[in-house]
Structure formats: structure tokens, C-alpha cells
């Protein structure tokens, strides 16, 4: 269940920057090559667990892992493509 919550945090970092199929591919690759090994380091008797790192609810593991993955994805993908209509939509006053 933790994997899906981390995935939602990461996807928020690169929303509107890649196609859905690319997002699914990134998510599967990230889960296999990043999530599973780091999860083992912290919870499965890995080197961080043996050093005494305590991560009861996954706060440290979840937020550090999601933050770094989201940041790297955003850096690699670059800025979001902004259209004039979208820019005007967010600068328009939102009151009655």
C-alpha cells in the first residue's frame, strides 16, 4: 500500500509533463529499481535498519524517496508547457 501512496506523490511532481503510457512505464521502473531496494534497506533488515534507523510509519522513507524521485523527474522533464489560455485561467480573479 505504501508504494501506491508514494507513486501518487511522485506523479504530482511531473503532472502534465509526460504521456500516461510514459508515466506508467516510469512508475513500474521506479517501483522495481528504487522502491523495493530502498524499502529493504529501511524495513527488511538492510544496512539502514542495522545502523538503527527507525521508521515506524514510513514517514522518512516515504517522503524522502518521493521527494527525490519527483525532483529528479521534474528536472529531467523540464518546465511544464504553458498556454495563454491556461495562464489567463489562473490569473483571473476568483470571486463573485
KOLTORVEX-574757 format. One record per atom (N, C-alpha, C, O, CB): x, y, z. Coordinates in steps of 0.02 Angstrom, whole numbers, plus 50000, padded with zeros to 5 digits. Glycine has a CB too. Example, Ala and Ser with C-alpha at 12.3 -4.5 7.8 and 13.67 -1.06 7.14 Angstrom:
REM residues 2
NODE     X     Y     Z
NODE 50660 49716 50390
NODE 50615 49775 50390
NODE 50660 49835 50390
NODE 50712 49834 50423
NODE 50565 49776 50452
NODE 50642 49888 50354
NODE 50684 49947 50357
NODE 50645 50002 50394
NODE 50670 50057 50402
NODE 50704 49970 50286
This chain:
REM residues 96
NODE     X     Y     Z
NODE 50041 49940 50000
NODE 50000 50000 50000
NODE 50043 50063 50000
NODE 50025 50113 49969
NODE 49953 50000 50060
NODE 50101 50061 50034
NODE 50145 50119 50036
NODE 50168 50138 49966
NODE 50175 50197 49951
NODE 50205 50105 50081
NODE 50180 50089 49924
NODE 50206 50102 49857
NODE 50157 50147 49818
NODE 50179 50191 49781
NODE 50217 50037 49819
NODE 50092 50135 49826
NODE 50043 50174 49788
NODE 50038 50245 49814
NODE 50026 50292 49776
NODE 49975 50140 49791
NODE 50046 50254 49879
NODE 50044 50323 49906
NODE 50105 50362 49884
NODE 50100 50422 49870
NODE 50038 50322 49982
NODE 50163 50330 49882
NODE 50223 50364 49858
NODE 50217 50381 49784
NODE 50237 50435 49762
NODE 50286 50321 49871
NODE 50189 50335 49746
NODE 50179 50346 49675
NODE 50135 50407 49663
NODE 50149 50447 49618
NODE 50148 50285 49641
NODE 50083 50416 49703
NODE 50039 50474 49696
NODE 50077 50539 49710
NODE 50066 50589 49676
NODE 49978 50469 49743
NODE 50121 50538 49759
NODE 50162 50598 49774
NODE 50209 50614 49716
NODE 50217 50673 49698
NODE 50202 50587 49839
NODE 50240 50563 49687
NODE 50287 50574 49632
NODE 50250 50600 49570
NODE 50275 50646 49537
NODE 50325 50510 49616
NODE 50193 50571 49555
NODE 50156 50591 49495
NODE 50136 50664 49499
NODE 50132 50698 49448
NODE 50093 50547 49487
NODE 50122 50689 49559
NODE 50106 50760 49567
NODE 50163 50805 49545
NODE 50151 50862 49525
NODE 50088 50774 49638
NODE 50224 50782 49550
NODE 50282 50822 49531
NODE 50289 50829 49456
NODE 50315 50880 49432
NODE 50345 50792 49560
NODE 50267 50779 49418
NODE 50275 50784 49345
NODE 50209 50780 49308
NODE 50208 50758 49250
NODE 50322 50730 49321
NODE 50155 50799 49340
NODE 50090 50801 49306
NODE 50093 50849 49247
NODE 50124 50902 49252
NODE 50034 50821 49355
NODE 50062 50831 49193
NODE 50058 50870 49131
NODE 50126 50876 49096
NODE 50133 50918 49052
NODE 50031 50939 49146
NODE 50174 50836 49114
NODE 50239 50840 49081
NODE 50254 50779 49038
NODE 50300 50780 48997
NODE 50293 50848 49133
NODE 50216 50725 49047
NODE 50228 50664 49008
NODE 50162 50629 48993
NODE 50112 50640 49027
NODE 50276 50616 49044
NODE 50164 50586 48943
NODE 50105 50548 48924
NODE 50089 50496 48978
NODE 50132 50479 49019
NODE 50114 50514 48856
NODE 50027 50472 48977
NODE 50005 50423 49026
NODE 50045 50359 49020
NODE 50064 50329 49071
NODE 49931 50409 49017
NODE 50058 50337 48959
NODE 50097 50275 48949
NODE 50168 50282 48976
NODE 50195 50235 49006
NODE 50099 50256 48874
NODE 50198 50340 48967
NODE 50265 50352 48994
NODE 50263 50354 49070
NODE 50310 50331 49103
NODE 50293 50418 48966
NODE 50210 50381 49098
NODE 50202 50383 49170
NODE 50197 50313 49199
NODE 50228 50298 49250
NODE 50140 50425 49190
NODE 50159 50269 49166
NODE 50154 50200 49189
NODE 50221 50164 49185
NODE 50239 50127 49230
NODE 50102 50162 49147
NODE 50258 50176 49131
NODE 50324 50145 49123
NODE 50372 50170 49177
NODE 50408 50131 49208
NODE 50353 50160 49054
NODE 50372 50236 49189
NODE 50414 50264 49242
NODE 50396 50235 49310
NODE 50440 50218 49349
NODE 50408 50341 49243
NODE 50331 50230 49324
NODE 50309 50205 49389
NODE 50331 50132 49399
NODE 50354 50115 49454
NODE 50233 50210 49394
NODE 50323 50091 49349
NODE 50344 50021 49355
NODE 50420 50015 49364
NODE 50443 49977 49406
NODE 50322 49980 49293
NODE 50458 50053 49325
NODE 50531 50051 49330
NODE 50553 50077 49398
NODE 50598 50049 49429
NODE 50563 50091 49274
NODE 50523 50132 49421
NODE 50540 50160 49486
NODE 50526 50110 49542
NODE 50565 50103 49588
NODE 50503 50226 49498
NODE 50468 50076 49538
NODE 50449 50029 49589
NODE 50500 49971 49593
NODE 50520 49950 49647
NODE 50379 50002 49577
NODE 50520 49945 49535
NODE 50565 49888 49534
NODE 50636 49906 49553
NODE 50669 49869 49591
NODE 50565 49857 49465
NODE 50661 49962 49528
NODE 50732 49978 49537
NODE 50748 50024 49596
NODE 50805 50027 49618
NODE 50758 50008 49475
NODE 50698 50061 49620
NODE 50710 50108 49675
NODE 50672 50089 49738
NODE 50701 50080 49791
NODE 50691 50180 49654
NODE 50606 50082 49732
NODE 50564 50071 49791
NODE 50582 50007 49828
NODE 50593 50008 49889
NODE 50491 50068 49770
NODE 50585 49951 49793
NODE 50597 49887 49826
NODE 50665 49884 49861
NODE 50667 49864 49919
NODE 50592 49830 49775
NODE 50720 49905 49829
NODE 50784 49904 49866
NODE 50786 49951 49926
NODE 50810 49933 49979
NODE 50841 49922 49819
NODE 50761 50013 49917
NODE 50763 50060 49973
NODE 50717 50037 50030
NODE 50734 50046 50088
NODE 50742 50131 49949
NODE 50661 50009 50012
NODE 50616 49982 50063
NODE 50651 49927 50103
NODE 50644 49923 50164
NODE 50551 49954 50031
NODE 50688 49886 50069
NODE 50725 49833 50104
NODE 50780 49862 50149
NODE 50792 49837 50204
NODE 50757 49784 50054
NODE 50813 49915 50127
NODE 50864 49947 50167
NODE 50836 49970 50235
NODE 50869 49963 50286
NODE 50895 50007 50130
NODE 50775 49997 50233
NODE 50746 50027 50293
NODE 50709 49976 50335
NODE 50718 49975 50396
NODE 50699 50084 50274
NODE 50668 49934 50304
NODE 50624 49890 50343
NODE 50644 49817 50344
NODE 50625 49781 50390
NODE 50555 49896 50317
NODE 50681 49793 50295
NODE 50692 49721 50288
NODE 50757 49696 50317
NODE 50782 49645 50294
NODE 50689 49703 50218
NODE 50786 49729 50365
NODE 50849 49706 50393
NODE 50909 49729 50352
NODE 50963 49701 50359
NODE 50850 49632 50397
NODE 50899 49780 50311
NODE 50953 49806 50269
NODE 51001 49849 50310
NODE 50997 49852 50371
NODE 50925 49847 50212
NODE 51046 49882 50275
NODE 51100 49919 50309
NODE 51075 49978 50350
NODE 51105 49992 50402
NODE 51150 49943 50258
NODE 51022 50012 50329
NODE 50996 50066 50370
NODE 50962 50039 50433
NODE 50967 50069 50487
NODE 50946 50109 50330
NODE 50928 49983 50426
NODE 50896 49951 50484
NODE 50949 49928 50534
NODE 50940 49934 50594
NODE 50852 49892 50462
NODE 51004 49901 50509
NODE 51057 49878 50553
NODE 51095 49935 50587
NODE 51124 49926 50640
NODE 51106 49835 50513
NODE 51093 49994 50556
NODE 51125 50052 50587
NODE 51081 50084 50641
NODE 51101 50130 50676
NODE 51143 50105 50534
NODE 51019 50059 50647
NODE 50974 50083 50699
NODE 50924 50135 50675
NODE 50892 50167 50716
NODE 51014 50112 50753
NODE 50916 50143 50610
NODE 50867 50190 50585
NODE 50797 50166 50602
NODE 50779 50108 50588
NODE 50875 50200 50508
NODE 50757 50209 50631
NODE 50688 50192 50649
NODE 50640 50230 50603
NODE 50643 50291 50598
NODE 50674 50209 50724
NODE 50597 50193 50571
NODE 50548 50223 50525
NODE 50483 50185 50535
NODE 50467 50140 50497
NODE 50573 50221 50450
NODE 50446 50204 50586
NODE 50388 50165 50607
NODE 50332 50166 50555
NODE 50308 50112 50536
NODE 50362 50191 50672
NODE 50311 50223 50532
NODE 50254 50227 50486
NODE 50277 50242 50415
NODE 50234 50251 50371
NODE 50206 50280 50509
NODE 50341 50245 50403
NODE 50365 50258 50335
NODE 50373 50331 50318
NODE 50383 50348 50260
NODE 50320 50226 50286
NODE 50367 50375 50367
NODE 50371 50446 50353
NODE 50437 50467 50322
NODE 50438 50503 50272
NODE 50361 50484 50416
NODE 50492 50445 50351
NODE 50557 50462 50324
NODE 50567 50430 50256
NODE 50586 50464 50208
NODE 50612 50441 50372
NODE 50556 50367 50252
NODE 50566 50330 50190
NODE 50520 50356 50135
NODE 50542 50368 50079
NODE 50554 50256 50201
NODE 50456 50365 50150
NODE 50407 50386 50100
NODE 50422 50456 50074
NODE 50426 50465 50013
NODE 50337 50384 50129
NODE 50431 50504 50118
NODE 50438 50573 50095
NODE 50506 50587 50064
NODE 50509 50625 50016
NODE 50427 50619 50153
NODE 50559 50558 50089
NODE 50624 50569 50058
NODE 50626 50536 49990
NODE 50650 50566 49941
NODE 50681 50541 50103
NODE 50601 50475 49985
NODE 50601 50438 49922
NODE 50558 50474 49870
NODE 50578 50483 49812
NODE 50577 50367 49932
NODE 50497 50494 49889
NODE 50452 50528 49842
NODE 50480 50597 49823
NODE 50475 50616 49765
NODE 50383 50536 49873
NODE 50508 50633 49870
NODE 50536 50699 49855
NODE 50593 50696 49806
NODE 50596 50735 49758
NODE 50558 50732 49917
NODE 50639 50651 49817
NODE 50697 50645 49772
NODE 50676 50621 49703
NODE 50699 50647 49653
NODE 50750 50596 49801
NODE 50631 50571 49701
NODE 50607 50546 49636
NODE 50569 50599 49597
NODE 50578 50607 49537
NODE 50563 50484 49646
NODE 50526 50636 49631
NODE 50488 50690 49599
NODE 50533 50746 49575
NODE 50523 50772 49520
NODE 50437 50717 49646
NODE 50582 50765 49615
NODE 50628 50817 49596
NODE 50669 50797 49535
NODE 50677 50837 49488
NODE 50675 50834 49654
NODE 50695 50736 49535
NODE 50735 50713 49478
NODE 50693 50709 49415
NODE 50717 50727 49361
NODE 50766 50645 49494
NODE 50632 50684 49421
NODE 50588 50680 49362
NODE 50572 50750 49335
NODE 50573 50761 49275
NODE 50522 50643 49379
NODE 50559 50797 49380
NODE 50543 50866 49358
NODE 50604 50899 49325
NODE 50597 50935 49276
NODE 50519 50908 49417
NODE 50664 50887 49352
NODE 50724 50915 49322
NODE 50737 50886 49253
NODE 50752 50923 49206
NODE 50785 50902 49367
NODE 50730 50821 49246
NODE 50742 50789 49182
NODE 50690 50810 49130
NODE 50708 50822 49072
NODE 50740 50712 49190
NODE 50627 50816 49150
NODE 50573 50833 49103
NODE 50571 50908 49086
NODE 50547 50926 49032
NODE 50507 50811 49130
NODE 50593 50950 49130
NODE 50592 51022 49118
NODE 50526 51054 49138
NODE 50485 51023 49171
NODE 50605 51036 49045
NODE 50518 51117 49118
NODE 50459 51155 49138
NODE 50396 51128 49103
NODE 50400 51096 49051
NODE 50468 51229 49121
NODE 50339 51141 49135
NODE 50275 51124 49104
NODE 50264 51170 49045
NODE 50286 51228 49045
NODE 50216 51129 49155
NODE 50230 51145 48995
NODE 50213 51186 48937
NODE 50153 51229 48955
NODE 50099 51204 48972
NODE 50198 51143 48874
NODE 50162 51294 48952
NODE 50110 51340 48972
NODE 50076 51370 48911
NODE 50110 51393 48865
NODE 50138 51395 49018
NODE 50011 51370 48911
NODE 49973 51402 48857
NODE 49943 51466 48884
NODE 49935 51475 48944
NODE 49918 51354 48830
NODE 49927 51512 48837
NODE 49899 51576 48858
NODE 49832 51566 48893
NODE 49818 51599 48943
NODE 49890 51622 48797
NODE 49790 51521 48868
NODE 49726 51508 48899
NODE 49734 51483 48970
NODE 49697 51503 49015
NODE 49686 51458 48858
NODE 49781 51439 48981
NODE 49793 51412 49048
NODE 49820 51466 49095
NODE 49801 51469 49153
NODE 49841 51353 49046
NODE 49865 51508 49070
NODE 49893 51562 49110
NODE 49838 51611 49131
NODE 49836 51632 49188
NODE 49949 51599 49072
NODE 49794 51629 49084
NODE 49740 51675 49100
NODE 49690 51645 49149
NODE 49659 51681 49189
NODE 49704 51696 49036
NODE 49682 51580 49146
NODE 49635 51547 49191
NODE 49655 51555 49264
NODE 49611 51563 49307
NODE 49630 51472 49173
NODE 49720 51555 49279
NODE 49742 51559 49348
NODE 49754 51631 49371
NODE 49762 51642 49431
NODE 49804 51519 49356
NODE 49755 51679 49325
NODE 49765 51748 49346
NODE 49699 51785 49352
NODE 49697 51841 49377
NODE 49811 51784 49297
NODE 49645 51755 49328
NODE 49580 51786 49332
NODE 49556 51787 49405
NODE 49564 51738 49440
NODE 49529 51749 49287
NODE 49527 51843 49427
NODE 49502 51845 49496
NODE 49447 51793 49506
NODE 49405 51783 49463
NODE 49474 51915 49513
NODE 49449 51760 49564
NODE 49401 51707 49578
NODE 49353 51728 49633
NODE 49354 51701 49688
NODE 49438 51642 49598
NODE 49311 51777 49617
NODE 49261 51798 49665
NODE 49197 51813 49628
NODE 49197 51821 49567
NODE 49285 51859 49706
NODE 49142 51819 49665
NODE 49076 51832 49635
NODE 49062 51905 49631
NODE 49009 51925 49607
NODE 49021 51798 49673
